[in-house]
Amino acid sequence: MGKTAVSAGLAYLAASRGKRVLVCEMDAKGDLALAFEAAPRGFDPKEVAPRLFAMEMDPEASLRQYLSLQLRLPRTAVFGPVARMFDFVASAAPGVREIVSVGKLVWEVRERHYDLVVADAVSSGHVTGLLSAPQTINRLVQVGLVRQQTSWMLDILSDPSTTGALVVATPEEMPVTETIELASRLEAETTVALLGIVVNRVLPELFGTREEQVFEALSSPGSRSVLSASLGGDAGGLLDAARWMVRTRRSRASHLQRLREALPQAALIYVPYLFLRSFGLRATRQVAAALAQELEN
Amino acid sequence: MVCGPGGVGKTTLSAALGAMAAVHQGGKVLVVTVDPARRLGQALGLRPFHRGQQRVPDAAFRAAGAAPRGELWAELLDARAGWDALVSRHAPDRETARRILANEIYQGISERFIQSHDYIAIERLFELHSEGDYDLIVVDTPPTRNAVDFLLAPERMADFFSSRLLKLLATPYRSRLADAAARPFYYVADRVLGTRFLEQVAEFFILFQTLSEGFVERAKEVERLLSDERTAFVVVSTLETVPMREAEEFLRLLPAKGLDAGGLVLNRALPAYLFDAELASRASALAERAGELASALSAPGAPLEGFDAPLVQRVLGELAANFHNVAVVAKREAARRAELSRQVGVLAEVPELPDDVHDLAGVLEVGRRVWSQR
């Protein structure tokens, strides 16, 4: 879908506007590092651009940090027991792995170490579990340190001026269907507000109405042969490529329409398809520029 | 076994393979899916698509212009019901099964416990194989986060049941206090989660451990089935970054587990003419000479007579720019295709189709393209 590209672009944009930003890759696959052409990050945030800090979530490290703060022990002291306990807890208890992951980020917001925290979240199937972790924990765990955390976390997650979800989708069949489902699950199962939908990889509109008429005329056998003769060889492929683009864009536009009809209240933010050989910092900057333009409107 | 990352068209391809087999090879074919979106039913024209097995009527084939030699069936698996059935089957007695199914931890866990969808699909496959009603079973594997999870599910299940971790979890709380080595562990766990929760979890795992023999035995049988020479793995992917990486990881894992990759199907491939270098140079020429060509084409007696020359020039410029753009993407894909082919012979490529596949005719069209490249 381009979640990481959008997260990176958004973080880059905010940092370039003077904000101190933390961007976190929740499933630690290393894509975020590629978006900044930096070495893979770890759990400790590292500066990848002025005011822009990147990290990868590590639930065990997060729990260790939390415990060392709460129990006032150096992090190394809780290493052995915590590793074992974490395995146990993560297998047994729904919500625990999620709560230490999302908890770390919510904590960063509370401590005001950053102006903006961007979470490049996990896939749509798992994200509601992540965002409803405080409620899950509340249901299952009655006492203990973990339980005590849930209220302030819920406060921050529920406040639309503090926390919002951006769903990234491409205008294709399955992504649109999943986005519609995710939007309703977010509302039903979490307290997090939907900020908007980023529609990614929007194909360019090649022709307006008049241009399209010219294109149709160019596609006639007579025009094709004149064009090919002028260019020194069969130029039909150039026309085919344009037709492919027009058709594909049209099919995608119909999915976009379905999205609009299902979620009329949602703000849609468009990011164009990037025709790049590879994806690195240049792509991130282009996404940032696209977002800047959209957010201005 | 149709495997691969999510969102690449596995379900459509599974339907296509099943449909083509039913049409051309005959016999009784079953396509199994654990797909919550029920797209398999939609693709095969089964409405409503409910749990259990349904036959795709001959009328649907006729409407799609085909005459099947055999029968095509489809089955939708329900992961939750599957788990409940698993528990009931492996539990030593009805009372234990009842207690597990009613346990609060089980309720919360069964959705996510050791990749539940994957394990259910595999379990069901084994059952179907044992029943022997079908000549061909096509399994549309679940769209998990990592394509390899599916393959590792039986092993992980067996590992979990024999692990020290489970033994630790299933020990009644009071007796743990005597184990000095485990004490720091429990001290931290107790502070973080509280005693009552730990006891609840312990109760669940004490019960759950009674299932272990059945699970471990079954996991071994399933592994044997997967490595049977009659089992083939078809990996589906597109050439986009994330799906590619998962497909590669999966292809590396197959030989590591002693399994053979049947082949690779690349979906949404870009048309071949985009790679043509001569065409690319003509696109450059078009960009440079757009103005001159526009005037020529819109001159009296020329094919575009009557059109405004600047307008034609704009369109010609767009044609050139568009070609270059799409060719960049094509080059990117070509590099990735080359990488993937090193790991396995590419079985087939299915081009990006103008419309999404949503009926049997569309499914058969995909099937024909794959079939012709065997």
Chai-1 contact restraints between the chains, C-beta under 6 A:
chainA,res_idxA,chainB,res_idxB,connection_type,confidence,min_distance_angstrom,max_distance_angstrom,comment,restraint_id
A,P81,B,P184,contact,1.0,0.0,6.0,A-B,restraint_1
A,P81,B,F185,contact,1.0,0.0,6.0,A-B,restraint_2
A,P81,B,V188,contact,1.0,0.0,6.0,A-B,restraint_3
A,R84,B,F185,contact,1.0,0.0,6.0,A-B,restraint_4
A,M85,B,F185,contact,1.0,0.0,6.0,A-B,restraint_5
A,M85,B,V188,contact,1.0,0.0,6.0,A-B,restraint_6
A,M85,B,A189,contact,1.0,0.0,6.0,A-B,restraint_7
A,D87,B,L165,contact,1.0,0.0,6.0,A-B,restraint_8
A,A92,B,V201,contact,1.0,0.0,6.0,A-B,restraint_9
A,P94,B,G108,contact,1.0,0.0,6.0,A-B,restraint_10
A,P94,B,I109,contact,1.0,0.0,6.0,A-B,restraint_11
A,S123,B,R145,contact,1.0,0.0,6.0,A-B,restraint_12
A,V141,B,L193,contact,1.0,0.0,6.0,A-B,restraint_13
A,V141,B,F197,contact,1.0,0.0,6.0,A-B,restraint_14
A,Q142,B,G194,contact,1.0,0.0,6.0,A-B,restraint_15
A,Q142,B,R196,contact,1.0,0.0,6.0,A-B,restraint_16
A,V143,B,G194,contact,1.0,0.0,6.0,A-B,restraint_17
A,G144,B,V192,contact,1.0,0.0,6.0,A-B,restraint_18
A,G144,B,L193,contact,1.0,0.0,6.0,A-B,restraint_19
A,G144,B,G194,contact,1.0,0.0,6.0,A-B,restraint_20
A,L145,B,R191,contact,1.0,0.0,6.0,A-B,restraint_21
A,L145,B,V192,contact,1.0,0.0,6.0,A-B,restraint_22
A,V146,B,V192,contact,1.0,0.0,6.0,A-B,restraint_23
A,V146,B,L193,contact,1.0,0.0,6.0,A-B,restraint_24
A,E173,B,D356,contact,1.0,0.0,6.0,A-B,restraint_25
A,M174,B,G7,contact,1.0,0.0,6.0,A-B,restraint_26
A,L206,B,E318,contact,1.0,0.0,6.0,A-B,restraint_27
A,L206,B,N322,contact,1.0,0.0,6.0,A-B,restraint_28
A,E211,B,V315,contact,1.0,0.0,6.0,A-B,restraint_29
A,V214,B,F307,contact,1.0,0.0,6.0,A-B,restraint_30
A,V214,B,L311,contact,1.0,0.0,6.0,A-B,restraint_31
A,V214,B,V312,contact,1.0,0.0,6.0,A-B,restraint_32
A,V214,B,V315,contact,1.0,0.0,6.0,A-B,restraint_33
A,F215,B,V315,contact,1.0,0.0,6.0,A-B,restraint_34
A,A217,B,L304,contact,1.0,0.0,6.0,A-B,restraint_35
A,G222,B,P303,contact,1.0,0.0,6.0,A-B,restraint_36
A,S223,B,P303,contact,1.0,0.0,6.0,A-B,restraint_37
A,V226,B,P303,contact,1.0,0.0,6.0,A-B,restraint_38
A,S230,B,L293,contact,1.0,0.0,6.0,A-B,restraint_39
A,L231,B,R282,contact,1.0,0.0,6.0,A-B,restraint_40
A,L231,B,A285,contact,1.0,0.0,6.0,A-B,restraint_41
A,G233,B,E278,contact,1.0,0.0,6.0,A-B,restraint_42
A,G233,B,R282,contact,1.0,0.0,6.0,A-B,restraint_43
A,A235,B,R282,contact,1.0,0.0,6.0,A-B,restraint_44
A,G237,B,Y273,contact,1.0,0.0,6.0,A-B,restraint_45
A,G237,B,L279,contact,1.0,0.0,6.0,A-B,restraint_46
A,L238,B,A283,contact,1.0,0.0,6.0,A-B,restraint_47
A,L238,B,L319,contact,1.0,0.0,6.0,A-B,restraint_48
A,L238,B,F323,contact,1.0,0.0,6.0,A-B,restraint_49
A,A241,B,F323,contact,1.0,0.0,6.0,A-B,restraint_50
A,A241,B,V326,contact,1.0,0.0,6.0,A-B,restraint_51
A,A242,B,L319,contact,1.0,0.0,6.0,A-B,restraint_52
A,A242,B,N322,contact,1.0,0.0,6.0,A-B,restraint_53
A,M245,B,N322,contact,1.0,0.0,6.0,A-B,restraint_54
A,R247,B,P354,contact,1.0,0.0,6.0,A-B,restraint_55
A,S251,B,D355,contact,1.0,0.0,6.0,A-B,restraint_56
A,F275,B,N325,contact,1.0,0.0,6.0,A-B,restraint_57
A,F275,B,V328,contact,1.0,0.0,6.0,A-B,restraint_58
A,R277,B,V328,contact,1.0,0.0,6.0,A-B,restraint_59
A,R277,B,R332,contact,1.0,0.0,6.0,A-B,restraint_60
